Structures are given as C-alpha cells and as structure tokens.
C-alpha cells in the first residue's frame, strides 16, 4: 500500500489571495499544488497566523472544490515579524519538534513556494538538519496563463547523492582536494590514500583539533600547511598559518612565546608581546612535537582550545583568539600520559581526529612518485631541469625500495638525496656513477657504526634540539641501540641482541623490559624508534 502524501506549507498572504470569482483567473500556489493529477495530496498542513485565518479557510474551501479527497488541517503560528530570522527559525523549529511524523505510513513534502524568503530559508535548514523528514516542493506558475492550469512542480531531495551530475561533481572535487593535500603526488599506498581521503573530509567539515602522528620527516608539517591552504581556498579560515616546533620552547620563554606577555611582566619585558596563539587568530596554529611542552603550557593550551581565551603572562585580563589547532608528534602520547609527562585531558581533546602518517620505508611504492616530485621541486627552486637516465633511475629505485634502505629521516632523507644527485649531475643528467656514489653515502649515513651516521640517525629521530641536550657519550651508545632496534623483529629480539653477554650470566632476564627502560630515559619507545618497521 502506497504511503499517504502530506504537504506542509505556509499560506501565501499575497500569492494565495483573492475574494471574488476572479481569483480563479490567477495562479494560486497552495490551490495549484492540489490540482496536479500525477501528485495527489492526501493531507495539507496549512500554516497561518490570526490575520490570515479567513484567507486560509477560503483557500481550504477552494481545495475541496478541486481535490475533494485532500484533507486540510490548519496550524496557527503567529509571528511578530516574518522577516526576523531568529524568531521565524525558533517558531518553525518548535513546530517541527511538536509534529507527530509517521514516516512508516506517510511521506512528507515541504512547500517552499509561499512565505517570506526567511521562511523559505528556514524550511531548507530544518529539512537539511533532518528536523523534518521531508523533501522540498517547489511550485512554478504556467508560462502562459490558462484558467485553472496548475503550472509545474519540482520535488527536491536534499540527499545530493541521488543526483548523478551533482554526485559526480562532488566526487571530482573530493579527489581534487585529496590530490591537493598530497601536493599533487600520485601516491600508490592504499592505506595512505585512505587516510588522506579521511583528512580531506575532516578538514572541510570540522574545526576541531587534529593530531598528526608520525616519525620525524614523515611530512606532518607539510600536511598541516596543505590543510590550511585547503581550508583557506574554501573560505573557512581567514587568519594566518602559524607554525612552531615545541622542542624549541624552553623555560620561562615558552609561556611568553605562546601566550604573549604585557610590558613589565618580567625582567626584560620592555614592551607587550602578542604571542603565537594571538597571531593565529582566525587561522590555524600548528604545534609540532607538542609532547615537548611542559605541564603548565599544556594546561594553558587546553584552556585556549576549549574557551578561546587565555591570559598573557603578567596580564590581569584575558585575551581572545579563535584558531584551529593542529598538533604533531613523533611519540605515543598515551605512553607519556601513563608516565605523567602529558596531560590526559589535553590528549583526550586532541584525540577526536588522530591520523598516523607512515614513514617512507612503510610506503616504498610511493618512492617513485615522490622522486619525481622532488625533481620538480628542485627545478622550481634552482631554475634547472634535472633528469635521470633510465639505467640510473632503475638502479636508484631498486636500492631505495629495498629492505636495506632505512630512510631514517624519511622524506627529508629523500629530498636531501635528490638535491645532492641533482647538484652533481653532469649536464643536468643523473647517471649511474652519481647514483652509486649517492647510494654509498646513504649507506654510511644510515650505518650505526658510521662516523656521522649515528648523529644523523638520532637527529632524524629526535630532532637537533633534543639531541643537543644529550652528552656525546650517551649519543654514541643510543645510536647503536637504535640501530639494533631497527634491524630487529621485536622489542624482545632487540633486547636479546643487546644484552646477550650479561643475560648468559643470569638465571632469568627480562631483556625487553631493560631495553624499554633504557629508551624511556631519552623519551623514546619502541614505536617511536622503529616507526612500525
């Protein structure tokens, strides 16, 4: 049995008017909607105010004449000003909430032809937000007047996926936005591409904080800036993109750098300072390595994100800044929470949208397209077009995608490698000799026993600022440990290798726990060191 068709709409105080028999000589939308033979209306919910009650009864009588089976029900809604958006929306929302919808037995259409423009907009908003389980009904008069002709009508379903051309257009725009986030690189890693698709949807639909997790050099900073550029192109942000590496913020200066200060707040504060959070007002603030912030800074960041207000250092009054936060880290912040190094409530706020960027070694199928991207970037930067000969390119990609290629600094390693080869390329052509020399250079860099390989390995993992705070003696030992970890299948396997001599002298040993505690001394863990390798 087909569902009953119910139309909901306002009386048209001008369009539906007419007292004498001459009213039948003009097109009246509320009467006309009941005259279509191919769209029978079982019930009309007619909304009117006290002043138009007589008109509503006249229109109902005329509907009975042209469509005797249509039941007209009157709904009184008195509006002081039908052009006041706040009043109209509130009244129509109350109507929608109070109405007893029966979607199993009835289908609903909302007539957007009558009423003020504000009323029509409110119908759209309420329907789109599903307060009304309905489709929109748009009536049109006949092009040439014929007495009694009902004109035309269109039923609009706000589920745009039902419209092939619109759905195709949206899909093309989504693909274009995803490509934009990937800097136009035709990446082939399925998991990475799915993640980018999700980030695109979140970027254009949400203002909530985002957390980007990934090893150093995985592209967190670049992705954050592309998210900003995408939102700016969609007119969703107007302010600037403000980026700060939290590892560079230390001591008393951290609060001032982030939240600003007033003149005289401390010795040396000779003038007011806005701070990075105020500078990001209306835009995006990217806090890279957010796990490096101290507990006081973390508490203030949480308050600023939730309340959009915070006090500068030394100030009696709060200031406002409305920004979207993107945070980056190469660590497992849940581990830091367990150790008391990171606030649980701040992580909970960041955890709504969390995306993990894989390292380059986990996206080996994407090395080839990124190779071309780096060559294009070099050409744009230096104004010189560099290419590979075929044999050299094949040799380089064979090495780059092999298990021995560690890519400890991820895309920073790849970018630096391409820059070196492009610089040494004779006549703008990278040949096999240049490639072989570069391969040996990369091997030395990644070797845990190399002269500068350990430094490069730790710098890529921890960043130069954190590394500078570790004694040379400890750096050498830590580099060796990290090297073993990256060639081991598990934490336990690495522990057995590292503690092979001492464990032979013990009746029982927990090598994995010893290694875990050692890494923790430097703020590291297995995931951070291996990047999921």
N, C-alpha and C positions, 0 to 999 in steps of 0.2 A: 504494500500500500504506500503510495507516494506521500511525502511529508506535506503538511499544510504550509502554505506560503504566507508569511507575516511581514508586512511593510511597516516601518516605524518612521515618522517624519513630522515636521512642524507644518502648521497651516501657513500658507503663503498669504500674508495680510494684504499684499498688493496683487500678486500674480493670481491668487485664487478668488479675488473679489468679484462682485457683480450681483446686483439685486434683481434686475428685470430679466425678461426673456432674452434680452440681447446678450446676456452672459454666455449663452450657448454659441454665440458667434465669435468668441475669443478662446484661445487655448489656455486652459487652467490645469497646471501640472498635477495637482492632487486628484482631480477628477479624471484626468487623462490616464494616470497610471493604472486605473481600474478598467480602462476601455480596451486594453490590449488582449486580443483573443489568444495569443500564444503565451501570455503570462497572467494567469488567473490569480487574483489576490483573495485569499481566504479571510484575512483579517487585516484591518488598517488601524494601527495605533496612532491616533491623531493628537499631536501636542499643540496646545494653545494656551493663551492667557485669558484673564477675565474679560478684557476688552474685545477679544475676537471670538467669544463664545457663540454669539449669534451667527457669525460667518462660518464657524466650524459646523454648526447644526445645518446651515444651508448647504454646505458642501457635502455633508453626510447624506442629506436627502437626495442631492443630485447623483451621488454614487449609487444609492439604492435604485435610482431610475436606470442607470446604465449597467449596473452589476449587482442584481438583487441578492446574489449569494455572498457578497462581501459584507462582513461584519465590521462596523466602525465603532471603535472604543475611544472615548475622549480621555485625555490626560492633561490635567491643569498644571501649568508651570508659569508662575508669574515672575517675570524678570523686570527689574527696575530699568536696566539698560542692556538691551540685547546686543550691544557692541562692546560691552565690557568683558574682556576675555576671562578674567578671574571669576567673575560672577557666573558667566554662562557655563564655563567648564565645571565649576563646582556643582551647579544645579543639574547639569546633564550627567555628571558622574553619579550623583545621588539617584537619578532616575535609573541609570544602568544597574547600579547595585541593588536597587529595590525590585527591579523587574524579575519576574519568575520565568526564566528562559527554560524551554523544554526542547533541547536540541535533538532528542531522540525522535520526536514526532513532528517538529516544526523546523523550517528553515527561515532565516531572517534576512531582510534587506533593509538598509537604512537609506532613506531618500535624502540626498544631499542637494536637491534642486531648489528647495524652498528654505526660507530662513536667511538671516544675515550671513555675511561672509564669515563672521566669527563662529556662528553656529555650524556652518559647513566644515570649518577647520576642526572644531571640537568633535564632530562626528568622525572625521578621519582619525584623529588622535586616539579617541576611545576605541575605535574599531581596530586600529593597528596594535594597541596595547591589550587587545582581547578582553576588554571590559564588556564589549558587545560581540557575541559570537555571530557576526553578520558579515555580509558583503555590502558594498556600496551600490546604490542605484542612482544613475544619472539620467534624467529625462530631458528630451530635446523637442522643441516645437516643430511642426511641419515646415518645410522650406517655403511652400506656398499654402496660404490658408484655405482649408476646406472645412466647412462646418462639420463639427463633430469628429474630425480626424485626430487621433491621439498623439501623432508625432512619433518619435522614436525613443529608444531607451538603450542604455548600456549597463550591464552588471559588471562591477569591478571587484575582483578578488585580490586582496592585498598580499596573498601568497604569490610573490612575484616569480617563484619558480615554475608557476603554471604557464607563464608566458615565454614561449621559446626564444623569441628575439631578445627579450629583456634578460632572461637567464643566460643566454649566450654572451651578451654584453657584460654582465656581471662577472661571469667566469673569465672572460678575457681580461677584465680589469684586475681580478684577483691574481691571475697569472702574471700580469704586468707588474703588480705590486710585489709579488714574491720574487720576481726577477730583479726588481729594483733593490730589494733587501739583500740579494746575493751579488750586488754590484754588476749584474748582467752576466755573471759566470754560469755557464750551463752545467751545473753540478749534477753528478750522477748517483751520489749516495742516497739511497731511498729514504733512510731514516733521517738524514739531514734535511732532505727536501720536505718531508712531512713536518718536521719541526718548524721550518721556515714558513710553511703554509699556516701553521697554527699561530706563529708570531705575527704574521700579517693580519689575521683576523683579530687578535688581541690588540694589536697596535691601533687599528682604526675603530675599535669598538669600546675600548676601556681606557680609563685614566688612572687605574690602579697601578701600584708599583710593579716593576718587573725585576726578576732576579736572573742574571745570566751567569751560569756556572761553566767553567772550563779551564783547562790549563793555560798558562801564560803563552801568549802568541796565537791562541785559537781564534781570535777575531772578535772578542767581546766589545772592544772599544769601537771598532769599525761598524759592527752591527748596531750598537746603540746609536751611533750618529746616523745610520741609514734609517732607523726607526724614526728618529727626529725629523729627518728630511721628508719621509713619507707622510708623517702627521702634518708637517708644515704645508706640504703640497695639497693636502686635503683640508687646509684651513682649520685644523684642530689645535694648533699651537701658534702663538704669535711671538712669544719671547725667544730668547737665545738658547743654544745648546751649551751647557756649562759642564766641563769635564774636570775631574780631579782624581788623582791617584792617592788614595787614603794612606798609603805607605809613606808618603812624603810629609804627612801631617804629624808633627810630634810636639809633645809638651804643651805649654800654655798657648802656643801659637795656633794649635789646632782649632780651639774654640773660636778664636778671633777670625781665622781664615774662613771657617764655615759659617758662623753666625754673625760676624761683624762685631764691632765694638764702638763705644762712644768715646769722645775725646776725654782723656784723663782717666780712663778705666784702669790703667796700669802704667807703670813707668815706661815711657817711650810712646804712649798713645797720644800723639800730638794732634791728631785730627780724627774725625769719625771715619769708620770703615764699614762699607755696606755688607761685605761678606758674600760668599759664593751662593748661599741659599737665596738671598735677596736678588742677586744678579740673575738667578734662574727664573724669576717671577714671570709667569705666563709661558714658560718653556719647559725644558727638560734638564734635570740635574743627573749626571752620570757619576756615581761614586764607585770607581773601580777599586778593587781589593777592599771592600767595605769591612771585611773581617779584621783589618788593621786598626780600625777606630778603637779608641779607648771607651770604657764604660760610660763616662759622662757624655761623650759625643754621641754614643749610641742612643742614650736616653733622650737627648735633645732632638736627634734626627727623628725618632719615633714620634715625638710630640709635634714636630714641624709637619710631618707627613699627615698625621691624623687631624690636627687642628688648623693647619695652615698659618700658624702663628708661633712666635718664639721671641725671647728677649735677647738682644745683643749683649755682649759682655759689658758689664758695668751699667746697663740701662735700667731705668725704673719702669719703662713701658715696653710692651711687646710691639713687634712689627709684623706685618703680614707678607706672605709670599705664597702664591698658588702655583706650584710646579708639579710635574710628574717625575717620580723618582725611578731611575733605572740603576740597579746595583750590579756590580760584577765581583766575582770571587773565583779563586782557583782552589779553594778549600771546601771541605764538607763542613758547613756551618753548624750542622746538628751535632757534630763532634765537639766543636768549640762551645756549643751550648752546654753539653754534658760536662765539659771541663771548666765551666764558669767563665769562659772568655768572650762569650757573645750572648746578648740578651735574648731570652726565649720569646718575649713578646715582640721584639723587632723582627726576628726571623719569621714568626707567625704572620706578621704584616707583609713581609716580603714574599712569603711562600704561596700567595694566591696564584701568581703566574711565575713559574720557575722553568727555565729551559737550560738544558745541559748541552753545551757545544762540544762536540768531539774534537780531539786533536787530529792533526794532519795524518798521523800514522794510522788512525782509525777511519780515514777517508781516502785510502790510496787511489781509488778510482777517480777521485776529484783532483789528483795532482796534475794530470794533463791539462784540463781546462784552466786550472789556476796558473799553470806555466804560461799559457797564452795571455792570461790576464796580467801577469807580472811583466811580460814583454811589452804589452800595451802601456802599462803604467810607466815603464822605463822610457818608452818613446815619447810619452806626453811630458815627462819630467825633463828629459835631456834633449828632446827635439831630434833624436836619431833613431831610425828604424833598425832594429836588430833582429836577425832570424837565425834559426838553426839549419845546418844541412841535415839531410834525412838521417844519415848514419849517426851523427852526433845526438840528435834528438832521441832516436831509439835507444842509444846507449844510456843517456841520462835518465830517461823514463824507466828503463829496466832496473837501474840502480835505485832510483827514487821510490819505486813501488816494491822493492824487495824487502824482506824482513830485517836485513842489516841496516836499513835506513831508519835511524832513531827519530829524527826530526824533533829533537828535544825542545827547541823553541818554536816548533810548529810553523806557522806561516811566516814568522819573522826569519826563520832559517831559510825558507824557500825564497822569500823576497831578496834576502842578502845574497843567496847563491846566484840568482838570476842577475842581480846587479853586478856581481864580480865577473861572471862569464861575459855579460854584455860589454863590460869595460875592457876586457882582454880580447874580445872578438876581433880578429883581423879583417879589415874591410867590411865591418858590420855583419860578419857571418861567423857564428859559433861553430867551430869544427871539433873533431874528435879529440884533438890534443888538448883544447881548452876544457872540454868536458872531463877528460881523465884527470887533469890537474885539479879540477874542482871536486871531483869525487874523492881524491886523496885528502884534500883539505877538509872536506866534511867528515871523513872517517877520523881524522886526527882530532877534530873538534869534539866529536861525539865519544871518542875513546876515553874511558875513565882513567887511563894511565897517561893520557897525553899531557903535554906541558901546560897548555891553557884549556884543555878540554874540560877538566873539572870545573874551572871557573865559568866557562860558557854554559855548561850543563846546569850549574846551580843558579846562574843569573837568569837563565830561561825559566827555571822552576820557581824561584823565589823573588826575582826582581833585584836590580842592583842596590836598592836602598836597604832592603833587609839583609842582603848578602854582606854589605859593608859593615854591618854590626856584628859579624861573626869573625872570630880570630882565624888567621891563616891556618894555624894548626888544625882547628876544627873543620875548616872548609875542605882541606885535603882529605880528611877521614870521611866527611859527609859525602863528598863526591864519589868516593869509592863505594860507599854503602848504596847510594842511589844507583850507581851503575850496576851493581849486583841485583838490586830490586828490579830493574828494568829488563834484565835478562832472565828473571826467574818467573816461574808459572804462578807462584802464590807467595803470601807472606811467610808461610811455614817453610817453603822451599828456600827462600832467600835467607831465612834465619839459620837453616841447617848449613848453608854455604858459608855464611859469615862467622858462625860460632862452631865450626867443625872441630877445631882443636880443643877448645875448652869443654865442649859437650862430651867429648870422649872420656873426660876425667870425672864426669858426674853420673850418678845413678839415674837421675831424671833431670830433664831440662825442658823449659818452655821457651824455645828459640823465638817463636813468633811473638810472644809477649815481650821478650827482651828487645827485639827489633822495633816493636810498636812503641815502647817507651823511649827508645833512642830517637826515633823520628819525632816523637812528641816534644822532645827538648828543643827542637828547632821549628816547632809549629807545623810539622808535616804529618801526613798519614799515608797509608798505602795507596789510597785512591789519588791523592794529590801527586805522589811521586810517580806512579805508573800511568795515571790518566786513563785507566781502564784497559791498558795494553794487555 
